[in-house]
Amino acid sequence: MITLKFHGHACFQLICNHVSLVFDPFLTGNPKATITPDEISCNYLLTSHGHDDHLGDTIGIAVRTGATVITTAEIAKLCNEQGCATHAMHIGGKHTFDFGYVRITPAFHGSGVLGGHACGFIVNFFGKTIYFAGDTGIFGDMSLLGRLENIDYALLPIGDNYTMGPSDAAEAANLLRTANVVPMHYDTWPIIAQDPTAFKKDVEERFKIPVHIVNPGEEITLH
């Protein structure tokens, strides 16, 4: 059984048996967080870029738990200098791990570090394929990602202003040919306030793709 937990903003945790990985562990200072960094136990941390609301508690959790940080080369260097175990990758790269594999995808956003790039992740986790888009606008090559991978769940930002808004995210879901969508990166602050139920209605009516609204602190089982 594979569980997807939402810790608020863009922080998700995938768990299966003894293996756990966490995306973008922004917990300290996250008004929607329902867990503290000290309560996180994981084997891997996947960090999409260097902005505070995504890099977040990556270094502290990695140092405390010994978890490996999987990220772009520039973020990996930053984390490694702080004593973290890291596995550096970059856009277009793919690597096998004990849970499956990770593919690094483009994300159209600032990197938060000098010379770097923001990214997303496609993770094959014990046979389920999860696309964590990271902070990004919509881009046409999402259709290519949908051809390269059979995406079971797409975790897509809908907050607008800094990322895609709901209408663009709906179009992204269609480009990706994903089987399911989970919205993220909304309602953390007023500037990214959105109605996820309206997003769900739009995607399900227009594209017949199920949307799962997961509130902070909740979890779903991936089928």
C-alpha positions in Angstrom: 0.0 0.0 0.0 1.3 3.4 -1.0 0.3 6.4 1.1 0.5 10.1 0.0 0.4 12.5 3.0 0.0 16.3 2.6 1.9 18.5 5.0 0.7 21.8 3.6 1.8 24.2 0.8 3.8 21.9 -1.5 5.1 19.4 1.0 4.0 15.8 0.4 5.3 12.5 1.8 5.2 9.2 0.0 5.3 6.1 2.2 5.5 2.4 1.3 6.6 -0.2 3.8 10.0 1.0 5.2 10.7 3.6 2.5 9.5 7.2 2.7 10.3 10.3 0.6 9.3 13.9 1.2 8.9 16.6 -1.4 9.8 20.2 -0.6 9.7 20.1 3.2 8.7 23.6 4.0 7.4 23.2 7.6 9.0 25.9 9.7 7.1 29.1 9.0 4.4 27.3 7.0 1.0 28.5 8.3 -0.7 25.4 7.0 1.8 22.8 8.3 0.3 20.2 10.7 3.7 18.6 11.6 7.1 19.9 12.7 10.4 19.1 11.1 11.4 17.0 14.1 8.4 14.7 13.5 9.5 13.9 9.9 11.1 10.5 9.4 12.2 9.7 5.8 14.8 8.1 3.6 14.8 10.7 0.8 14.1 14.4 0.4 13.3 15.7 -3.1 13.8 19.5 -3.3 12.7 21.3 -6.4 14.4 24.7 -5.9 16.0 27.0 -3.4 13.2 29.4 -2.4 12.5 29.3 1.3 9.0 27.8 0.9 10.5 24.8 -0.9 14.0 24.2 0.3 12.5 24.9 3.7 13.7 22.3 6.3 15.6 20.1 3.8 19.0 20.6 5.5 17.8 20.1 9.1 15.8 17.0 8.3 18.6 15.5 6.2 21.2 16.1 8.8 19.0 14.7 11.6 17.7 11.6 9.8 20.6 10.8 7.3 18.1 11.0 4.5 19.5 11.5 1.0 18.6 14.8 -0.7 17.8 14.2 -4.4 17.9 17.5 -6.3 19.6 19.6 -8.9 23.4 19.9 -8.8 23.4 23.5 -7.4 21.0 22.7 -4.5 22.9 19.4 -3.9 26.1 21.4 -3.5 24.5 23.8 -1.0 23.1 20.9 1.0 26.3 18.8 0.9 28.3 21.8 2.3 25.9 21.7 5.3 26.6 18.0 6.0 23.8 16.4 4.0 24.0 13.2 2.0 23.0 14.1 -1.5 22.4 12.7 -4.9 22.8 15.4 -7.6 20.8 15.2 -10.8 19.6 17.7 -13.4 16.9 18.3 -15.9 16.4 15.4 -18.3 18.3 13.0 -16.1 16.9 9.8 -14.7 18.3 7.5 -12.0 17.3 4.3 -10.3 16.9 4.1 -6.5 15.7 1.3 -4.2 12.0 2.4 -4.5 12.1 2.8 -8.3 13.4 5.8 -10.2 13.4 9.6 -10.4 13.3 11.7 -13.6 14.1 15.4 -13.2 11.7 17.6 -15.3 11.8 21.3 -16.2 9.9 23.8 -14.1 9.5 27.4 -15.4 10.3 29.4 -12.2 13.2 30.9 -10.4 15.8 28.6 -8.9 16.6 30.5 -5.7 20.3 29.7 -6.1 23.0 31.3 -8.3 23.3 29.5 -11.7 20.6 26.9 -10.9 17.3 25.9 -12.4 14.0 25.1 -10.7 12.8 21.6 -11.5 10.0 19.1 -11.0 10.2 15.3 -10.4 8.6 12.3 -12.0 8.9 9.5 -9.4 8.2 5.8 -10.0 7.5 4.7 -6.4 7.0 1.0 -6.1 5.2 0.9 -9.4 3.1 4.1 -9.1 4.2 7.1 -11.1 3.8 10.5 -9.4 4.6 13.8 -11.1 5.5 16.6 -8.7 5.4 19.6 -10.9 7.1 22.0 -8.4 6.6 25.7 -8.9 5.9 26.2 -12.6 3.8 27.8 -15.2 2.2 25.6 -17.9 4.4 24.6 -20.7 3.7 22.7 -23.9 6.2 19.9 -23.3 4.0 18.6 -20.5 2.5 16.7 -23.4 5.9 15.1 -24.0 6.1 14.2 -20.3 2.8 12.5 -20.7 4.1 10.4 -23.6 7.3 9.5 -21.8 5.6 8.4 -18.6 2.3 6.9 -17.7 1.5 9.3 -14.9 -0.8 8.0 -12.2 -1.0 11.1 -10.0 0.0 14.7 -11.0 0.6 17.1 -8.1 0.0 20.5 -9.6 0.2 24.0 -8.3 -3.0 26.0 -8.6 -2.3 29.1 -6.6 -1.6 31.5 -9.5 0.6 34.7 -9.1 3.8 32.7 -8.6 2.8 29.5 -10.5 0.0 28.2 -12.7 -3.5 29.2 -11.7 -6.5 26.8 -11.7 -7.4 27.2 -15.4 -3.8 26.7 -16.6 -3.4 23.7 -14.2 -6.5 22.2 -15.6 -5.0 22.4 -19.1 -1.7 21.0 -17.7 -3.6 17.9 -16.4 -5.0 17.3 -19.9 -1.5 17.7 -21.5 0.0 15.3 -19.1 -2.7 12.6 -19.7 -2.5 11.9 -16.0 -4.9 9.5 -14.4 -5.4 11.6 -11.3 -4.7 15.1 -10.0 -3.9 16.5 -6.6 -3.8 20.3 -6.3 -1.1 22.0 -4.2 0.6 25.4 -3.6 -2.6 27.3 -2.8 -4.3 29.0 0.2 -1.0 29.2 2.2 -1.3 33.0 2.0 -4.0 35.3 0.7 -2.1 36.0 -2.5 -2.5 32.4 -3.6 -6.0 31.8 -2.3 -8.0 29.5 -4.6 -11.1 27.4 -4.5 -10.0 23.8 -5.0 -13.6 22.6 -5.4 -14.1 24.8 -8.4 -10.8 23.4 -9.9 -12.0 19.9 -9.2 -15.3 20.6 -11.0 -13.6 22.1 -14.0 -11.1 19.3 -14.5 -13.5 16.5 -13.9 -16.2 18.0 -16.2 -14.0 19.1 -19.1 -11.3 16.3 -19.0 -12.9 13.5 -17.0 -9.8 13.3 -14.8 -10.5 12.7 -11.1 -9.2 15.4 -8.7 -8.4 14.5 -5.1 -8.4 17.5 -2.7 -6.1 16.6 0.2 -6.2 19.0 3.1 -3.1 19.6 5.2 -2.7 16.7 7.7 -4.7 14.3 5.5 -3.5 11.3 3.5 -4.8 9.2 0.6 -4.0 5.7 -0.6 -2.7 5.6 -4.2 -4.6 3.1 -6.2 
